[in-house]
Amino acid sequence: MTGLEEALVAAGFVGVERAGEVVFARDGAEAPEFTVEGRVFALRFPVRAGEAEREAWMRANPAGRLDITEGETRLVMALPEGADLVAGLAVWRGLVRACAKAAVGWRRRERPLHGM
């Protein structure tokens, strides 16, 4: 295990595994899988947040960036070189949870309540 993988496990992330240069992990057994390449964390949500929704979310959560990749909303956090990894993992966990909560609202906008 690398330092990143050990830090992820120590922070309570699960399903930590490496495939080449990419590390995969989840925030919990039922959580979606995210990737880490180098010091860039990324997680896709199967919903397309609108531009105004993404901008509002990023204003409220400046450590994370949202974009649209292959029709899905992607959360990205780049951990600067030399930054504290343990602190960065705590920030990432907060971003993941905030984005997951927002994604529920975005999904409801796409599909009225009767379709949820």
TIMI-2910 file (N, C-alpha, C, CB; in pm, 1 decimal, decimal comma, always signed):
<rs>
+----------+----------+----------+----------+----------+----------+----------+----------+----------+----------+----------+----------+------+
!      n_x !      n_y !      n_z !     ca_x !     ca_y !     ca_z !      c_x !      c_y !      c_z !     cb_x !     cb_y !     cb_z ! resn !
+----------+----------+----------+----------+----------+----------+----------+----------+----------+----------+----------+----------+------+
!    +83,9 !   -119,0 !     +0,0 !     +0,0 !     +0,0 !     +0,0 !    +87,8 !   +124,6 !     +0,0 !    -95,2 !     +0,2 !   +121,8 !  Met !
!    +40,9 !   +225,0 !    -71,1 !   +111,6 !   +352,9 !    -72,6 !    +63,1 !   +438,7 !    +44,0 !    +90,3 !   +426,8 !   -208,2 !  Thr !
!   +127,7 !   +551,4 !    +63,6 !    +86,2 !   +643,6 !   +168,7 !    -57,3 !   +689,7 !   +150,7 !   +178,0 !   +763,3 !   +172,1 !  Gly !
!    -97,7 !   +713,6 !    +25,7 !   -235,0 !   +755,3 !     -2,0 !   -332,9 !   +646,4 !    +38,4 !   -252,4 !   +789,9 !   -150,5 !  Leu !
!   -306,3 !   +525,2 !     -3,2 !   -396,5 !   +414,5 !    +29,2 !   -405,7 !   +394,0 !   +180,1 !   -349,2 !   +285,1 !    -38,9 !  Glu !
!   -292,9 !   +399,8 !   +248,0 !   -292,5 !   +385,0 !   +393,9 !   -372,1 !   +496,8 !   +459,9 !   -148,5 !   +384,0 !   +447,6 !  Glu !
!   -356,2 !   +619,2 !   +410,2 !   -429,1 !   +733,3 !   +466,5 !   -579,6 !   +718,5 !   +444,1 !   -379,2 !   +865,1 !   +404,2 !  Ala !
!   -619,6 !   +670,9 !   +326,8 !   -761,6 !   +648,8 !   +299,0 !   -820,6 !   +546,9 !   +396,0 !   -781,4 !   +601,5 !   +154,0 !  Leu !
!   -751,6 !   +435,8 !   +415,8 !   -799,1 !   +331,8 !   +507,9 !   -805,4 !   +387,1 !   +650,1 !   -706,7 !   +207,0 !   +502,5 !  Val !
!   -699,9 !   +456,6 !   +692,4 !   -696,0 !   +512,8 !   +827,7 !   -808,5 !   +614,0 !   +849,9 !   -560,5 !   +579,3 !   +853,3 !  Ala !
!   -849,0 !   +684,2 !   +744,9 !   -956,7 !   +783,3 !   +754,7 !  -1095,3 !   +719,3 !   +747,4 !   -942,3 !   +886,7 !   +643,9 !  Ala !
!  -1101,0 !   +586,8 !   +727,7 !  -1228,9 !   +516,8 !   +727,1 !  -1292,0 !   +495,9 !   +590,9 !  -1322,9 !   +589,7 !   +810,5 !  Gly !
!  -1219,6 !   +527,9 !   +484,0 !  -1271,4 !   +499,5 !   +350,5 !  -1261,6 !   +348,8 !   +327,4 !  -1192,7 !   +579,3 !   +239,9 !  Phe !
!  -1351,2 !   +294,6 !   +246,2 !  -1355,9 !   +149,8 !   +223,7 !  -1334,3 !   +117,4 !    +76,7 !  -1490,1 !    +91,9 !   +271,4 !  Val !
!  -1311,0 !    -11,1 !    +49,1 !  -1293,3 !    -56,1 !    -88,6 !  -1171,1 !     +3,7 !   -154,5 !  -1414,5 !    -22,8 !   -169,4 !  Gly !
!  -1069,7 !    +33,4 !    -75,5 !   -949,8 !    +99,3 !   -127,9 !   -867,9 !     -1,3 !   -207,3 !   -864,7 !   +160,6 !    -13,0 !  Val !
!   -846,3 !    +29,6 !   -334,6 !   -762,6 !    -56,2 !   -418,7 !   -698,7 !    +26,7 !   -528,3 !   -845,1 !   -171,8 !   -479,6 !  Glu !
!   -588,3 !    -22,0 !   -576,7 !   -512,8 !    +47,3 !   -681,0 !   -517,2 !    -34,4 !   -809,0 !   -366,3 !    +71,8 !   -636,9 !  Arg !
!   -532,1 !    +37,1 !   -921,8 !   -522,1 !    -22,2 !  -1055,5 !   -430,4 !    +70,7 !  -1134,3 !   -665,7 !    -39,3 !  -1126,1 !  Ala !
!   -305,2 !    +33,2 !  -1143,9 !   -208,0 !   +119,4 !  -1210,3 !   -186,4 !   +246,3 !  -1131,2 !   -253,4 !   +152,9 !  -1351,8 !  Gly !
!   -209,5 !   +360,1 !  -1194,4 !   -189,6 !   +489,6 !  -1129,0 !   -315,2 !   +541,4 !  -1059,4 !   -143,1 !   +591,1 !  -1230,4 !  Glu !
!   -425,1 !   +466,4 !  -1068,3 !   -553,0 !   +512,2 !  -1013,3 !   -585,4 !   +435,7 !   -885,7 !   -666,7 !   +494,9 !  -1116,8 !  Val !
!   -623,6 !   +509,4 !   -782,2 !   -670,7 !   +449,5 !   -657,8 !   -822,4 !   +467,1 !   -653,9 !   -601,3 !   +514,8 !   -531,4 !  Val !
!   -892,8 !   +360,0 !   -620,7 !  -1038,0 !   +360,7 !   -608,9 !  -1074,4 !   +346,3 !   -461,2 !  -1102,5 !   +246,5 !   -694,3 !  Phe !
!  -1179,7 !   +414,4 !   -417,7 !  -1225,7 !   +403,1 !   -279,1 !  -1369,3 !   +453,0 !   -270,6 !  -1133,3 !   +483,4 !   -182,3 !  Ala !
!  -1431,3 !   +428,2 !   -154,4 !  -1567,6 !   +474,5 !   -126,9 !  -1571,5 !   +532,5 !    +14,3 !  -1671,7 !   +357,8 !   -142,6 !  Arg !
!  -1667,3 !   +622,9 !    +36,9 !  -1684,0 !   +684,4 !   +168,7 !  -1759,7 !   +592,4 !   +263,9 !  -1757,4 !   +817,9 !   +156,1 !  Asp !
!  -1811,2 !   +483,8 !   +215,2 !  -1883,3 !   +386,2 !   +295,7 !  -1924,6 !   +271,8 !   +206,0 !  -2006,7 !   +449,6 !   +365,4 !  Gly !
!  -1970,2 !   +164,3 !   +265,9 !  -2002,9 !    +44,4 !   +188,6 !  -2107,1 !    +70,2 !    +80,2 !  -2052,5 !    -64,0 !   +281,0 !  Ala !
!  -2201,6 !   +158,7 !   +105,5 !  -2308,9 !   +186,1 !     +9,7 !  -2281,1 !   +309,2 !    -76,3 !  -2440,0 !   +204,3 !    +83,3 !  Glu !
!  -2170,5 !   +375,2 !    -53,3 !  -2139,0 !   +499,8 !   -124,9 !  -2081,9 !   +470,8 !   -263,6 !  -2039,3 !   +584,6 !    -43,8 !  Ala !
!  -2095,1 !   +566,0 !   -355,5 !  -2036,4 !   +547,3 !   -488,9 !  -1883,7 !   +552,9 !   -482,4 !  -2089,3 !   +654,5 !   -586,8 !  Pro !
!  -1822,7 !   +489,4 !   -579,1 !  -1676,5 !   +482,9 !   -584,5 !  -1619,2 !   +611,9 !   -642,6 !  -1630,7 !   +361,8 !   -668,3 !  Glu !
!  -1510,4 !   +658,3 !   -583,0 !  -1438,4 !   +772,4 !   -638,0 !  -1298,3 !   +728,4 !   -676,2 !  -1433,8 !   +889,9 !   -537,0 !  Phe !
!  -1231,1 !   +813,3 !   -751,9 !  -1094,7 !   +783,1 !   -795,4 !   -999,6 !   +890,9 !   -746,4 !  -1087,3 !   +770,7 !   -948,9 !  Thr !
!   -873,7 !   +850,9 !   -734,0 !   -766,5 !   +945,4 !   -704,7 !   -654,6 !   +914,6 !   -802,6 !   -717,4 !   +935,4 !   -554,4 !  Val !
!   -619,0 !  +1013,8 !   -883,3 !   -505,9 !  +1002,1 !   -975,7 !   -407,2 !  +1110,3 !   -937,7 !   -550,7 !  +1015,1 !  -1126,7 !  Glu !
!   -291,2 !  +1068,4 !   -890,0 !   -196,0 !  +1166,1 !   -837,8 !   -255,5 !  +1226,9 !   -712,3 !   -162,7 !  +1276,6 !   -943,6 !  Gly !
!   -285,9 !  +1355,3 !   -717,3 !   -348,6 !  +1423,8 !   -604,3 !   -483,3 !  +1483,7 !   -645,4 !   -255,5 !  +1534,0 !   -549,8 !  Arg !
!   -544,0 !  +1424,6 !   -748,9 !   -673,7 !  +1471,9 !   -797,8 !   -780,5 !  +1367,3 !   -765,5 !   -668,8 !  +1500,5 !   -951,5 !  Val !
!   -876,2 !  +1408,0 !   -684,4 !   -987,6 !  +1323,5 !   -643,5 !  -1105,5 !  +1353,0 !   -735,5 !  -1025,5 !  +1347,3 !   -493,3 !  Phe !
!  -1179,5 !  +1249,9 !   -775,6 !  -1294,5 !  +1271,5 !   -864,5 !  -1404,8 !  +1170,4 !   -834,4 !  -1251,7 !  +1261,1 !  -1013,1 !  Ala !
!  -1528,0 !  +1217,0 !   -846,2 !  -1645,1 !  +1132,7 !   -824,6 !  -1756,2 !  +1181,0 !   -916,4 !  -1690,6 !  +1135,4 !   -675,0 !  Leu !
!  -1817,0 !  +1087,4 !   -987,8 !  -1928,6 !  +1120,9 !  -1077,2 !  -2061,1 !  +1089,7 !  -1010,1 !  -1917,3 !  +1044,1 !  -1210,5 !  Arg !
!  -2157,9 !  +1177,2 !  -1037,6 !  -2294,7 !  +1157,1 !   -991,5 !  -2382,7 !  +1141,2 !  -1114,8 !  -2343,7 !  +1276,2 !   -901,1 !  Phe !
!  -2470,2 !  +1040,8 !  -1118,0 !  -2551,7 !  +1014,6 !  -1237,5 !  -2669,6 !  +1111,0 !  -1251,0 !  -2603,4 !   +871,9 !  -1234,1 !  Pro !
!  -2636,1 !  +1238,2 !  -1255,8 !  -2735,0 !  +1344,5 !  -1272,8 !  -2662,5 !  +1461,7 !  -1338,1 !  -2801,6 !  +1386,3 !  -1134,7 !  Val !
!  -2733,6 !  +1538,5 !  -1415,1 !  -2672,0 !  +1653,0 !  -1483,4 !  -2716,8 !  +1781,9 !  -1414,5 !  -2710,1 !  +1655,2 !  -1635,7 !  Arg !
!  -2630,9 !  +1836,7 !  -1329,0 !  -2661,4 !  +1963,5 !  -1262,8 !  -2652,1 !  +2075,8 !  -1365,5 !  -2564,6 !  +1989,6 !  -1142,8 !  Ala !
!  -2744,3 !  +2169,8 !  -1357,8 !  -2742,1 !  +2284,1 !  -1448,0 !  -2625,4 !  +2376,9 !  -1416,1 !  -2874,0 !  +2360,6 !  -1439,9 !  Gly !
!  -2593,5 !  +2464,0 !  -1509,6 !  -2480,5 !  +2555,3 !  -1490,7 !  -2498,3 !  +2641,9 !  -1365,9 !  -2463,4 !  +2644,4 !  -1613,9 !  Glu !
!  -2616,3 !  +2698,0 !  -1347,2 !  -2641,7 !  +2781,7 !  -1229,6 !  -2631,3 !  +2699,7 !  -1100,9 !  -2780,7 !  +2847,5 !  -1239,5 !  Ala !
!  -2677,3 !  +2575,0 !  -1104,5 !  -2667,6 !  +2487,5 !   -986,7 !  -2521,8 !  +2458,4 !   -953,4 !  -2744,0 !  +2355,4 !  -1010,5 !  Glu !
!  -2442,8 !  +2430,0 !  -1056,1 !  -2300,2 !  +2402,4 !  -1033,4 !  -2229,8 !  +2525,9 !   -977,5 !  -2231,9 !  +2357,1 !  -1164,7 !  Arg !
!  -2257,9 !  +2642,0 !  -1036,1 !  -2193,9 !  +2765,3 !   -989,1 !  -2230,4 !  +2795,2 !   -844,4 !  -2233,5 !  +2883,2 !  -1078,1 !  Glu !
!  -2357,3 !  +2778,6 !   -808,8 !  -2400,8 !  +2802,8 !   -671,0 !  -2333,8 !  +2704,8 !   -575,0 !  -2553,9 !  +2791,3 !   -659,9 !  Ala !
!  -2326,5 !  +2579,2 !   -616,1 !  -2263,9 !  +2478,9 !   -530,3 !  -2115,4 !  +2511,3 !   -509,8 !  -2280,4 !  +2337,7 !   -591,2 !  Trp !
!  -2046,2 !  +2551,1 !   -614,8 !  -1903,2 !  +2581,3 !   -603,7 !  -1878,3 !  +2707,2 !   -520,6 !  -1841,9 !  +2598,0 !   -742,8 !  Met !
!  -1970,3 !  +2803,6 !   -524,5 !  -1956,0 !  +2920,8 !   -436,8 !  -1965,2 !  +2878,0 !   -290,8 !  -2064,6 !  +3027,4 !   -468,7 !  Arg !
!  -2054,7 !  +2785,3 !   -262,0 !  -2072,7 !  +2736,6 !   -125,2 !  -1964,5 !  +2637,5 !    -83,1 !  -2208,4 !  +2671,9 !   -111,3 !  Ala !
!  -1897,9 !  +2574,4 !   -179,6 !  -1797,3 !  +2470,0 !   -153,7 !  -1674,3 !  +2496,4 !   -240,1 !  -1855,2 !  +2327,1 !   -182,4 !  Asn !
!  -1598,3 !  +2602,0 !   -210,1 !  -1490,5 !  +2644,6 !   -300,0 !  -1374,5 !  +2546,2 !   -315,7 !  -1436,4 !  +2773,1 !   -252,0 !  Pro !
!  -1362,9 !  +2447,9 !   -230,0 !  -1253,5 !  +2350,4 !   -244,0 !  -1280,8 !  +2249,6 !   -354,7 !  -1231,4 !  +2276,9 !   -112,3 !  Ala !
!  -1405,9 !  +2240,0 !   -398,3 !  -1442,1 !  +2143,3 !   -502,1 !  -1485,9 !  +2212,3 !   -629,4 !  -1552,5 !  +2051,6 !   -453,0 !  Gly !
!  -1467,1 !  +2145,0 !   -739,8 !  -1511,2 !  +2194,7 !   -870,3 !  -1610,9 !  +2094,5 !   -926,8 !  -1389,6 !  +2215,8 !   -968,5 !  Arg !
!  -1712,3 !  +2145,1 !   -994,5 !  -1809,6 !  +2059,7 !  -1061,6 !  -1803,4 !  +2086,2 !  -1210,9 !  -1952,9 !  +2084,0 !  -1007,1 !  Leu !
!  -1807,9 !  +1978,4 !  -1288,2 !  -1819,4 !  +1990,7 !  -1433,0 !  -1910,2 !  +1879,2 !  -1482,1 !  -1679,1 !  +1984,6 !  -1502,6 !  Asp !
!  -1934,1 !  +1878,1 !  -1610,9 !  -2014,6 !  +1772,1 !  -1671,1 !  -1921,5 !  +1686,2 !  -1755,3 !  -2132,7 !  +1830,5 !  -1757,7 !  Ile !
!  -1918,9 !  +1557,6 !  -1725,5 !  -1836,2 !  +1461,5 !  -1797,3 !  -1925,5 !  +1347,2 !  -1842,3 !  -1718,2 !  +1409,7 !  -1708,6 !  Thr !
!  -1930,7 !  +1325,3 !  -1973,5 !  -2013,3 !  +1219,1 !  -2030,7 !  -2155,8 !  +1223,7 !  -1977,1 !  -1951,6 !  +1083,0 !  -2001,9 !  Glu !
!  -2211,3 !  +1345,2 !  -1965,7 !  -2349,7 !  +1362,5 !  -1924,5 !  -2375,4 !  +1355,6 !  -1775,8 !  -2431,1 !  +1262,4 !  -1989,8 !  Gly !
!  -2271,4 !  +1335,8 !  -1695,7 !  -2287,2 !  +1326,3 !  -1551,4 !  -2214,4 !  +1441,5 !  -1483,0 !  -2234,8 !  +1191,0 !  -1499,7 !  Glu !
!  -2261,0 !  +1475,1 !  -1363,8 !  -2194,1 !  +1577,3 !  -1284,5 !  -2073,8 !  +1513,9 !  -1216,7 !  -2290,7 !  +1640,6 !  -1179,8 !  Thr !
!  -1957,8 !  +1575,8 !  -1236,6 !  -1834,6 !  +1523,1 !  -1177,2 !  -1781,4 !  +1622,8 !  -1075,2 !  -1727,4 !  +1494,1 !  -1286,6 !  Arg !
!  -1756,1 !  +1573,0 !   -955,8 !  -1692,8 !  +1649,7 !   -848,9 !  -1543,4 !  +1624,0 !   -854,8 !  -1751,1 !  +1611,9 !   -708,7 !  Leu !
!  -1464,0 !  +1730,3 !   -851,6 !  -1318,5 !  +1718,1 !   -856,2 !  -1257,6 !  +1804,2 !   -746,6 !  -1263,3 !  +1759,1 !   -995,4 !  Val !
!  -1157,5 !  +1749,8 !   -680,0 !  -1077,8 !  +1826,1 !   -584,3 !   -931,7 !  +1794,8 !   -610,1 !  -1117,6 !  +1792,8 !   -436,4 !  Met !
!   -853,5 !  +1896,9 !   -635,8 !   -709,3 !  +1880,2 !   -653,4 !   -641,9 !  +1919,7 !   -523,0 !   -655,2 !  +1965,7 !   -773,7 !  Ala !
!   -569,3 !  +1826,3 !   -465,3 !   -496,3 !  +1852,2 !   -341,5 !   -359,2 !  +1907,1 !   -378,7 !   -483,9 !  +1722,5 !   -253,8 !  Leu !
!   -329,7 !  +2031,1 !   -340,7 !   -201,3 !  +2090,8 !   -379,8 !    -82,0 !  +2011,1 !   -327,4 !   -192,9 !  +2234,1 !   -329,1 !  Pro !
!    +24,8 !  +2012,2 !   -402,7 !   +148,8 !  +1946,3 !   -361,3 !   +190,8 !  +2004,4 !   -226,7 !   +262,2 !  +1964,6 !   -468,6 !  Glu !
!   +225,9 !  +1917,6 !   -133,8 !   +269,6 !  +1961,5 !     -1,7 !   +156,6 !  +1982,0 !    +98,1 !   +345,8 !  +2087,6 !    -14,6 !  Gly !
!    +31,2 !  +1974,4 !    +52,8 !    -82,8 !  +1991,2 !   +143,5 !    -93,4 !  +1870,0 !   +235,7 !   -214,9 !  +2010,6 !    +63,7 !  Ala !
!   -148,2 !  +1890,9 !   +352,4 !   -167,2 !  +1784,3 !   +450,7 !   -271,1 !  +1685,2 !   +397,2 !   -211,8 !  +1842,8 !   +588,9 !  Asp !
!   -229,9 !  +1560,9 !   +377,1 !   -317,9 !  +1459,6 !   +319,2 !   -436,1 !  +1428,7 !   +410,1 !   -239,9 !  +1332,3 !   +291,1 !  Leu !
!   -412,3 !  +1415,4 !   +539,5 !   -521,1 !  +1382,7 !   +632,3 !   -626,3 !  +1493,5 !   +631,1 !   -466,4 !  +1361,8 !   +775,9 !  Val !
!   -582,6 !  +1617,4 !   +634,8 !   -676,6 !  +1729,9 !   +628,7 !   -748,6 !  +1731,1 !   +494,2 !   -602,9 !  +1864,3 !   +651,4 !  Ala !
!   -676,9 !  +1700,7 !   +387,7 !   -737,3 !  +1696,3 !   +254,8 !   -844,8 !  +1590,1 !   +244,0 !   -631,6 !  +1671,8 !   +150,5 !  Gly !
!   -822,1 !  +1475,3 !   +307,8 !   -922,8 !  +1368,9 !   +305,4 !  -1049,7 !  +1411,8 !   +378,5 !   -866,6 !  +1240,4 !   +368,4 !  Leu !
!  -1033,6 !  +1487,1 !   +486,3 !  -1150,9 !  +1538,0 !   +558,5 !  -1228,5 !  +1636,6 !   +471,0 !  -1108,2 !  +1606,1 !   +691,2 !  Ala !
!  -1156,8 !  +1721,8 !   +399,2 !  -1222,5 !  +1816,0 !   +307,7 !  -1295,3 !  +1738,4 !   +198,6 !  -1119,2 !  +1914,3 !   +245,0 !  Val !
!  -1228,1 !  +1637,2 !   +141,1 !  -1289,8 !  +1556,5 !    +35,3 !  -1418,3 !  +1490,9 !    +84,5 !  -1191,8 !  +1449,2 !    -14,6 !  Trp !
!  -1413,4 !  +1432,1 !   +203,5 !  -1532,7 !  +1366,3 !   +258,2 !  -1647,2 !  +1467,1 !   +270,3 !  -1501,8 !  +1302,5 !   +396,7 !  Arg !
!  -1618,9 !  +1585,9 !   +317,5 !  -1721,8 !  +1688,8 !   +328,4 !  -1779,1 !  +1727,7 !   +193,3 !  -1665,8 !  +1810,9 !   +396,6 !  Gly !
!  -1691,4 !  +1740,8 !    +93,1 !  -1736,8 !  +1774,3 !    -42,1 !  -1825,4 !  +1664,1 !    -99,3 !  -1616,7 !  +1798,2 !   -134,4 !  Leu !
!  -1783,4 !  +1539,2 !    -81,3 !  -1860,9 !  +1425,5 !   -132,9 !  -2000,7 !  +1425,4 !    -72,1 !  -1789,0 !  +1291,3 !   -102,5 !  Val !
!  -2008,1 !  +1444,7 !    +57,2 !  -2138,3 !  +1441,4 !   +124,1 !  -2225,2 !  +1560,2 !    +84,1 !  -2119,7 !  +1439,5 !   +275,5 !  Arg !
!  -2164,8 !  +1677,8 !    +71,2 !  -2240,7 !  +1796,1 !    +28,7 !  -2291,8 !  +1779,4 !   -113,8 !  -2153,8 !  +1922,7 !    +39,0 !  Ala !
!  -2209,2 !  +1723,5 !   -199,3 !  -2249,0 !  +1705,2 !   -338,6 !  -2355,9 !  +1596,1 !   -350,7 !  -2126,5 !  +1669,9 !   -425,3 !  Cys !
!  -2343,7 !  +1490,6 !   -272,6 !  -2444,5 !  +1384,1 !   -275,6 !  -2580,8 !  +1438,8 !   -234,3 !  -2403,4 !  +1267,4 !   -182,8 !  Ala !
!  -2581,6 !  +1523,4 !   -132,5 !  -2707,2 !  +1584,1 !    -87,6 !  -2765,2 !  +1673,2 !   -197,4 !  -2684,9 !  +1665,9 !    +41,9 !  Lys !
!  -2680,8 !  +1754,0 !   -259,5 !  -2726,9 !  +1841,8 !   -367,7 !  -2776,8 !  +1760,7 !   -486,9 !  -2614,1 !  +1936,1 !   -412,1 !  Ala !
!  -2710,4 !  +1649,3 !   -515,1 !  -2746,9 !  +1567,1 !   -630,7 !  -2889,3 !  +1513,1 !   -618,9 !  -2648,6 !  +1451,2 !   -646,2 !  Ala !
!  -2933,9 !  +1487,8 !   -496,2 !  -3072,3 !  +1442,9 !   -476,9 !  -3168,2 !  +1550,5 !   -527,1 !  -3100,0 !  +1410,5 !   -326,9 !  Val !
!  -3140,7 !  +1675,2 !   -494,0 !  -3224,4 !  +1785,5 !   -542,2 !  -3218,4 !  +1800,3 !   -692,7 !  -3182,6 !  +1915,2 !   -477,1 !  Gly !
!  -3099,4 !  +1786,8 !   -749,5 !  -3085,7 !  +1796,7 !   -894,7 !  -3164,5 !  +1684,9 !   -963,5 !  -2936,8 !  +1790,5 !   -935,6 !  Trp !
!  -3159,9 !  +1565,9 !   -905,1 !  -3232,5 !  +1452,1 !   -962,1 !  -3382,9 !  +1477,5 !   -954,7 !  -3196,0 !  +1320,7 !   -888,0 !  Arg !
!  -3429,2 !  +1530,7 !   -844,2 !  -3572,7 !  +1558,3 !   -829,6 !  -3618,0 !  +1662,3 !   -930,9 !  -3604,7 !  +1606,2 !   -686,9 !  Arg !
!  -3532,6 !  +1758,0 !   -962,8 !  -3565,3 !  +1857,2 !  -1064,1 !  -3581,0 !  +1789,3 !  -1199,5 !  -3456,9 !  +1966,7 !  -1070,4 !  Arg !
!  -3495,6 !  +1690,2 !  -1226,6 !  -3503,2 !  +1617,9 !  -1354,0 !  -3625,9 !  +1529,1 !  -1361,1 !  -3378,3 !  +1534,1 !  -1374,7 !  Glu !
!  -3659,3 !  +1469,0 !  -1248,9 !  -3772,2 !  +1375,3 !  -1243,1 !  -3865,7 !  +1420,0 !  -1132,4 !  -3723,8 !  +1228,2 !  -1219,1 !  Arg !
!  -3984,2 !  +1463,3 !  -1167,0 !  -4079,5 !  +1503,2 !  -1063,0 !  -4097,9 !  +1390,5 !   -961,1 !  -4215,8 !  +1541,4 !  -1125,9 !  Pro !
!  -4147,0 !  +1425,4 !   -844,1 !  -4156,9 !  +1329,3 !   -733,9 !  -4222,5 !  +1197,9 !   -771,6 !  -4232,6 !  +1390,0 !   -621,7 !  Leu !
!  -4319,6 !  +1199,0 !   -860,2 !  -4385,2 !  +1072,7 !   -897,0 !  -4289,6 !   +979,2 !   -970,0 !  -4507,7 !  +1100,0 !   -984,6 !  His !
!  -4180,7 !  +1030,5 !  -1023,0 !  -4085,7 !   +946,2 !  -1095,4 !  -3966,5 !   +904,6 !  -1012,6 !  -4037,9 !  +1016,9 !  -1216,7 !  Gly !
!  -3962,3 !   +944,4 !   -886,7 !  -3845,4 !   +913,2 !   -804,0 !  -3850,7 !   +771,4 !   -754,2 !  -3835,4 !  +1008,6 !   -686,3 !  Met !
+----------+----------+----------+----------+----------+----------+----------+----------+----------+----------+----------+----------+------+
</rs>
